[in-house]
Amino acid sequence: MTKSHTHLDDLLNDPMVQLVMKRDSVRPEHLRSMLERVRTQAVEDGIPPAHVIDKGCGFGRLCL
């Protein structure tokens, strides 16, 4: 990742994110687990990473 991206650990350590997660009863380990399942499923289904999908190509289209 480049410096322009925020890592999940950085987000989860942010006090505001922690307050929202607490309010919504979201635990970090559950969020990590859900994100890993979604990532794994996307890879298995052949869905390209988000950076490959570009808004400029129109709704739901891929710019390869």
N, C-alpha and C positions, 0 to 999 in steps of 0.2 A: 504494500500500500504506500501511497505517497503521503507526504506531510499534510496535504489538503484533506485527507480522509480522517475521520475520527474513529478510533478503535472502540469496540464494544466495551472494553474495560474502562476507557475514559468516560464513555457515556454513563455507564453504571455507577461510576464514582462521583458523578456530578450531583451536588446536593439538591438541585431542583428536580432532576430526574428521580432521585431517591424519594423525594416527597410525593411526586406524582405516583410512583410505583407503590408507595405505602398506602396512599389514598385509594388506589385501585386494587389493592391486595395482590400485587404482582411481585413474585419473588424472583430474584436474579437467576437462580438455578433453573426455574421453570421457563423463564424467557430464553436462556441459553439453550435449553433442551428443545424448545419449540423452533428456534431459529436453525438449529442443527438439523432437525427433521425436515424443515422446509427446504433447506439447502440441499440435503441429500436427495429429496424427492425431485427437486428441480433438475439436478444432475442426471438422475435416472430417467427423467422424462425428456431430457435433451433441451430444456429451456435455457437459453443463453443468459449469461449474467446481465444485470441491469445496465452496466455501462455499454453494452452492445446495442441495447434498445434506445433509439433516439427519437425524441419528440418531433424533430424536424421531418421525419419520414412519414408522418401521419399516424393516426391512432392505431395502435396495435401492430404496426409494421416494423420490420427489422431492417436496420441499415448494416449490411455486412460488407 
